[in-house]
């Protein structure tokens, strides 16, 4: 009997793992160079954090800056992060730091020095959790610089190892963006051909397919276990649902649910690199981060038709008893419209963040020294920061208006 209390504690610890790295009232800064400023993987991360976790206490702000290296952010971080005051951050530097030439020890030394400055600077301003990301990789079929794609990937792999070392030294999570991207690139090229370009037309500014891989690496580093929910349908009785999903009605194979935890929704095209769906067969996003499981019990036939929203698919009894991942099996979902509305609101907010940081906030450094000596200037600067924060709150509020419970129905029909 003594083992039962211990087992309960262990199970509770496991159930908390999905959110263990994000503290209450998490404020997440997504930081990086032009790849971050594309505002695609940052949008995927923000959408996931707001819609798929079931939490309402998370705020996200992207700080991407085209052409930046780690040293550039180290110089501006104390000033620029003050507009948001994050306690969590993701960093993705290295593509520019590698200098578009083969690896040399001085490249690694400079990158390590500047990344140490970034980490120390973020600690100074109160960032407690840092998902320290490696650079991504390049697509040799599209990368056209004064160095081959193979040689530049070797360079970026060296910087990956440095980022991993720094994460371990500082006891922070490491986001292995490089290997997540390169592994999927190799598999997708073998299946779809050299023309498939998930890393973008220039081979290093990723298309949505490659950007999803980046988001995957960071979300895994932040500790999310991917459990969206489990719905159990009893074809002879009542159905049940896990946390984040409330059964509103239905019986004998049909259930209507109200869900506050959404599965992640993908673009429509299964083959174009401009669609994030196209990379799914070559990576583990759905298995790792997007499990919305349907289980069926008391099925009296060898097969059954499952209808979810406007789409129907057939499955065997063994598949349904073991559980199918609705998010992976269905290309159209009842969450599509809500997801699109949320994504659109986040896009507007992140566009405003780029304008805010690059056109206003970063220039406050010019008067920081004067503000330190003149109380009137300091007071004016404080008022300006408050005004900018208030302006940012408006698009953020619009984002939160888009997060609503989704009502949907799952119907299971036996096939005789």
C-alpha positions in Angstrom: 0.0 0.0 0.0 2.9 2.4 0.6 3.6 2.5 -3.1 0.3 4.1 -3.9 1.1 7.6 -2.6 4.5 7.5 -4.4 2.8 6.4 -7.6 0.3 9.3 -7.3 3.1 11.8 -6.9 4.9 10.4 -10.0 1.8 10.4 -12.1 1.1 14.0 -11.1 4.7 15.0 -12.0 4.2 13.4 -15.4 0.9 15.2 -16.0 2.6 18.5 -15.3 5.5 18.0 -17.6 3.8 19.6 -20.6 3.8 23.0 -18.9 6.7 22.6 -16.5 9.1 24.9 -18.3 6.6 27.7 -18.8 5.9 29.4 -15.4 2.5 30.9 -14.5 1.9 34.1 -16.5 4.6 33.1 -18.9 5.9 35.9 -21.2 7.6 34.4 -24.1 10.1 36.3 -26.3 10.8 34.7 -29.7 14.2 36.1 -30.7 16.4 35.7 -33.8 17.4 37.1 -37.2 15.6 37.5 -40.5 14.3 33.9 -40.3 12.5 34.9 -37.1 11.4 38.2 -38.7 9.6 36.2 -41.4 7.1 35.7 -38.6 6.1 32.2 -39.6 7.7 29.8 -37.0 7.1 32.5 -34.4 3.4 32.5 -35.4 3.2 28.7 -35.2 4.8 28.8 -31.7 2.4 31.5 -30.5 -0.7 29.8 -32.0 0.3 26.5 -30.3 0.9 28.2 -26.9 -2.4 30.0 -27.0 -4.7 27.4 -28.6 -3.2 24.0 -28.0 -2.2 24.1 -24.3 -5.5 25.2 -22.9 -3.7 28.0 -21.0 -4.9 31.6 -21.0 -1.9 33.1 -19.0 0.7 33.0 -21.8 1.8 36.1 -23.8 4.2 36.0 -26.8 6.3 38.8 -28.5 8.6 38.2 -31.4 11.9 40.2 -31.7 13.2 39.1 -35.1 15.7 41.4 -36.8 16.8 40.9 -40.4 20.5 40.3 -40.8 21.2 40.2 -37.1 23.9 38.1 -35.4 24.0 37.1 -31.8 26.2 40.1 -31.0 23.7 42.5 -32.4 21.0 41.2 -30.1 23.3 41.2 -27.1 23.8 44.9 -27.7 20.1 45.7 -27.8 18.5 43.2 -25.6 18.4 45.1 -22.3 16.7 48.1 -24.0 14.4 46.2 -26.4 13.2 43.5 -24.1 12.1 46.1 -21.6 9.0 46.8 -23.7 7.8 43.2 -22.9 9.7 42.0 -19.8 9.8 38.3 -20.7 10.5 35.5 -18.3 10.9 32.9 -21.1 12.8 33.2 -24.4 13.7 31.3 -27.5 16.8 32.2 -29.4 17.8 31.3 -33.0 21.1 32.7 -34.2 23.9 31.3 -36.3 22.8 31.5 -39.9 24.5 34.9 -40.2 27.1 34.3 -37.5 28.5 31.5 -39.7 29.5 34.2 -42.2 28.6 32.3 -45.3 31.9 30.5 -45.7 33.4 27.2 -44.5 33.8 26.7 -40.8 36.9 28.2 -39.1 37.7 28.2 -35.4 37.4 32.0 -35.2 33.8 31.7 -36.4 32.9 29.3 -33.6 34.8 31.5 -31.0 33.0 34.6 -32.0 29.6 32.9 -32.0 30.2 31.4 -28.6 31.4 34.8 -27.1 28.3 36.5 -28.4 25.9 33.8 -27.4 27.4 33.9 -23.9 26.6 37.6 -23.9 23.1 37.0 -24.9 22.5 34.4 -22.2 24.1 36.6 -19.5 22.1 39.6 -20.7 18.8 37.7 -20.6 19.5 36.5 -17.1 20.2 40.1 -16.1 16.7 41.2 -17.3 14.9 38.4 -15.6 14.5 35.7 -18.2 14.4 32.4 -16.3 13.8 29.9 -19.1 15.7 30.0 -22.3 15.2 27.6 -25.2 18.6 28.1 -26.7 18.3 27.2 -30.3 20.9 26.0 -32.8 20.8 27.6 -36.3 18.8 25.7 -38.9 20.3 24.1 -42.0 20.5 25.0 -45.7 19.1 23.2 -48.7 22.1 22.4 -51.0 19.8 22.3 -54.0 18.8 26.0 -53.5 21.6 27.6 -51.5 23.7 29.8 -53.8 26.5 31.5 -51.9 30.3 31.5 -52.1 30.3 28.2 -50.2 28.6 24.9 -51.1 25.5 23.9 -49.2 27.3 20.9 -47.8 30.2 23.0 -46.5 27.8 25.5 -45.0 25.8 22.8 -43.2 29.1 21.6 -41.7 29.7 25.1 -40.5 26.2 25.4 -39.0 26.6 22.0 -37.4 29.6 23.3 -35.5 27.5 26.2 -34.2 24.8 23.7 -33.2 27.3 22.0 -31.0 28.3 25.2 -29.4 24.7 26.2 -28.7 24.1 22.8 -27.2 27.1 23.2 -25.0 26.0 26.6 -23.8 22.5 25.3 -23.0 23.9 22.4 -20.9 26.3 24.7 -19.1 23.5 27.1 -18.2 21.0 24.3 -17.4 18.6 25.5 -20.0 16.7 23.6 -22.7 18.4 23.1 -26.1 16.3 23.4 -29.3 18.0 21.3 -31.9 16.7 23.2 -34.9 19.5 22.0 -37.2 18.9 18.2 -36.9 15.1 18.6 -36.9 15.4 20.4 -40.2 18.1 18.4 -41.9 16.5 15.1 -41.0 13.2 16.1 -42.6 15.0 17.6 -45.6 16.8 14.4 -46.4 13.6 12.3 -46.1 11.4 14.8 -48.1 13.9 15.1 -50.9 14.1 11.3 -51.3 10.3 11.2 -51.6 9.4 14.4 -53.5 12.6 15.2 -55.4 15.2 17.9 -55.5 12.6 20.5 -56.6 10.9 20.3 -53.2 12.2 23.3 -51.3 11.1 23.4 -47.6 14.0 25.8 -46.8 12.8 28.4 -49.2 13.8 29.7 -52.6 17.3 30.8 -51.4 17.8 27.6 -49.4 18.0 29.2 -46.0 14.9 31.4 -45.4 12.5 28.5 -44.8 9.1 28.2 -46.5 6.2 27.2 -44.2 7.2 23.6 -44.4 10.6 24.3 -43.0 9.2 26.9 -40.5 7.0 24.2 -39.0 10.2 22.1 -38.3 11.6 25.1 -36.4 8.5 25.5 -34.3 8.6 21.8 -33.6 12.2 22.0 -32.2 11.4 24.9 -29.9 8.1 23.5 -28.6 9.8 20.2 -27.8 12.6 22.1 -26.1 10.1 23.9 -23.9 8.8 20.6 -22.6 5.4 20.2 -24.3 4.3 16.5 -24.5 1.8 17.0 -27.2 -1.3 15.6 -25.4 -4.2 17.7 -26.8 -6.9 15.3 -25.5 -8.5 11.9 -25.6 -12.1 11.2 -26.5 -13.6 7.8 -25.8 -16.7 6.9 -27.7 -18.8 4.0 -26.5 -21.1 2.9 -29.3 -23.4 1.3 -26.8 -23.4 4.1 -24.2 -22.0 7.4 -23.0 -18.8 9.0 -24.1 -16.0 10.6 -22.0 -13.4 13.2 -22.7 -10.1 14.3 -21.0 -9.4 17.8 -19.6 -9.9 20.6 -22.0 -12.9 18.9 -23.7 -16.5 18.7 -22.2 -19.1 16.3 -23.4 -22.2 18.3 -24.3 -24.4 15.5 -25.6 -24.7 12.4 -27.8 -24.7 8.7 -27.2 -24.5 5.3 -28.9 -21.6 6.3 -31.2 -22.1 10.0 -31.4 -20.6 12.7 -29.1 -20.8 16.5 -29.2 -17.9 18.2 -27.5 -16.9 21.7 -26.4 -13.1 22.0 -26.6 -10.9 24.7 -25.1 -7.8 22.8 -26.2 -7.4 22.9 -29.9 -5.4 20.5 -32.1 -2.9 22.3 -34.3 -4.3 22.8 -37.8 -2.3 22.7 -41.0 -2.5 24.2 -44.5 -4.3 22.3 -47.2 -1.7 21.4 -49.8 0.0 18.1 -49.2 2.9 18.6 -51.6 3.9 22.2 -51.9 6.7 23.5 -49.6 4.5 26.6 -49.2 2.2 24.5 -47.1 3.2 23.3 -43.7 1.2 20.1 -44.2 3.6 18.9 -46.9 6.4 18.2 -44.4 4.3 16.1 -42.0 5.2 12.7 -43.5 8.8 13.4 -42.9 8.8 14.6 -39.3 7.1 13.7 -36.0 5.2 16.9 -35.3 1.8 15.1 -34.9 3.2 12.3 -32.8 5.3 14.6 -30.5 3.1 17.6 -30.2 -0.4 17.1 -31.7 -2.1 14.0 -30.3 -5.9 14.4 -30.3 -6.9 10.8 -29.8 -10.2 9.1 -30.5 -10.8 5.7 -28.9 -13.9 3.6 -29.6 -15.2 0.8 -27.4 -17.9 -1.8 -27.8 -17.7 -1.7 -31.5 -19.6 -4.7 -33.0 -18.2 -4.7 -36.5 -14.8 -5.2 -38.0 -14.7 -1.6 -39.4 -16.4 1.7 -38.7 -16.9 5.1 -40.4 -15.8 8.1 -38.4 -17.3 11.4 -39.3 -15.7 14.5 -37.8 -17.1 17.8 -39.0 -17.5 17.5 -42.8 -15.1 14.7 -43.4 -15.5 10.9 -43.0 -12.9 8.1 -42.9 -13.0 4.4 -42.3 -10.9 2.5 -39.7 -10.6 -1.0 -38.4 -11.9 -2.0 -35.0 -8.3 -2.6 -33.9 -7.3 0.9 -34.9 -10.2 2.5 -33.1 -9.7 0.4 -29.9 -6.0 1.4 -29.8 -6.8 5.0 -30.7 -6.5 7.2 -33.8 -5.0 10.7 -33.9 -7.8 12.8 -35.3 -5.3 15.7 -35.9 -3.2 13.5 -38.2 -5.9 11.5 -39.9 -8.3 14.3 -40.9 -7.3 17.0 -43.4 -10.4 19.0 -42.7 -11.4 19.7 -39.1 -14.1 21.6 -37.2 -11.3 23.8 -35.8 -10.2 25.1 -39.2 -12.1 28.4 -39.2 -11.3 29.2 -35.6 -7.6 28.4 -36.2 -7.5 30.6 -39.3 -9.1 33.5 -37.4 -6.6 33.2 -34.6 -3.6 32.9 -37.0 -4.8 36.1 -38.8 -5.0 38.0 -35.5 -1.5 36.8 -34.4 -0.1 37.8 -37.8 -1.3 41.4 -37.3 0.0 41.5 -33.8 3.5 40.2 -34.8 3.6 42.6 -37.7 3.0 45.4 -35.2 5.7 44.1 -33.0 8.3 44.4 -35.7 7.4 48.0 -36.4 7.3 48.7 -32.7 10.8 47.3 -32.0 12.6 48.4 -35.1 11.1 51.9 -35.5 10.7 53.0 -31.9 11.8 50.8 -29.1 15.4 50.2 -30.2 16.1 53.9 -30.6 15.4 54.5 -26.9 19.0 53.4 -26.4 20.0 56.8 -27.7 18.5 58.7 -24.8 19.1 56.1 -22.1 22.3 57.7 -20.8 20.6 61.1 -20.6 17.6 59.6 -18.9 19.9 58.1 -16.2 21.1 61.7 -15.4 18.0 63.7 -15.9 14.8 62.8 -13.9 12.6 64.6 -16.4 14.0 62.7 -19.3 13.6 59.4 -17.3 10.0 60.3 -16.5 9.3 61.0 -20.2 10.9 57.7 -21.2 8.9 55.8 -18.7 5.7 57.4 -20.0 6.6 56.5 -23.6 7.3 52.9 -22.7 3.9 52.7 -21.0 2.2 54.2 -24.0 3.9 51.7 -26.3 2.9 48.8 -24.0 -0.7 50.1 -24.1 -0.6 50.2 -27.9 0.7 46.7 -28.0 -2.1 45.5 -25.7 -4.7 46.3 -28.4 -3.6 43.8 -31.0 -2.9 41.3 -28.2 -6.5 41.7 -27.0 -7.7 41.0 -30.5 -5.7 37.8 -30.5 -7.4 36.7 -27.2 -10.8 37.5 -28.6 -10.1 34.8 -31.2 -9.6 32.1 -28.6 -13.0 30.6 -28.1 -14.3 27.1 -27.3 -15.1 25.1 -30.4 -18.2 22.9 -30.5 -17.8 19.8 -32.7 -19.3 16.4 -33.1 -17.7 13.0 -33.7 -19.9 10.2 -35.1 -18.9 6.5 -35.3 -21.0 4.2 -37.5 -20.5 0.5 -37.7 -19.9 -0.9 -41.2 -21.5 -4.3 -41.6 
